[in-house]
Amino acid sequence: MDILKKAAIEFDILDNMRKKYQPITVKFREEILSILQKFKELNLDEAEANNVASEIRTTLLDLYFKMPLSPLILIDEEWDHISDSFYQNKRCAGVFKDGDNLPYYLHAIIFRDGDKLFYGTVDGISSEQIIKAPFMPKSFYVDVVKEYSPESKTGYVYHIKDLDQLKNVFIYYPYGSKK
């Protein structure tokens, strides 16, 4: 069956469902059918269509979460003045620079303790890493372990579980951490 016919049948079924149970994608019926029509016009085989659909998904998510589609150049026009000497990148919400004029990415390292994810500093390693142009944001997950520490305000401290996980961080971010 032709993909457009199949999609139309599926959307008709969704249209007939009670509104309470309809997925939000119903509201994007025409846009989705338009994309499928473009796939048909491009004569994409199944593997190509899968790759293009995946790329479209990634592009939509990147745009929604204010991530760039191409590398940041870090020129003056890319910055919004937030306060005094504090600037945020217009193309990537997680990139800042302040008085020292060194741009940095807030989410370079995401620390992970089981299901808990957080930013900050663990064992002197900061989530914030200095960047240079051209720059494409990339986050690395680093596993940590929580240890009891009576001298800590919280009663515990985190330590990096496997220092080897930092190798790729320091290859991608060779300029060091912001803090």
C-alpha positions, 0 to 999 in steps of 0.5 A: 500500500502506498505510504500516503494512503496508509497515512491517510487511513491511520489519520482517519482512524485517529480522527474518529477516536474520542478527542480525549484519546487522540494523540497530539500528532492529529493536529499535525496531520497536513504537515506530516502528510506533506513530508510523506509526499516529499518523501514520495517525490524524492523516491526515497527507499525505506532506509533513506526515508528512515534516515531522513525522518530521523534527521527531521526529528533531530532538527525539530528537537534541536530547534525546539530546545534552542540548539544550533543546526550548524557550529557556533561562530561566537561572533558579536552578532551571536550574543545577547547582552544579559547584564553588565558583562554577562552574555548568552548566545542567541543560537544556543541557550547553554552557551555564555560568556562573562567578564573574562570574555571566555565562552563556555558551555553549561552542559558539557558534562552531565553527572549521573548517579543512577537515574539522577542527572545533575550539573555542577562540580565533582572532584574539581571537574565542572559541567561548564567547559570553555569553548572555541569557535567553531563549536557544536554543543555536545554533552557527555554523561559521567557516572558518579557515586555518592559517599557519606561525608559528615563535614559536607553541608548535605551529609554526602559528596559525589566522586567520579566513578570512572575517570576514563569517562573523562577522556572524551570530554577532554578531547572535545573540550581541551580548554578546561573548565570554567570554574 
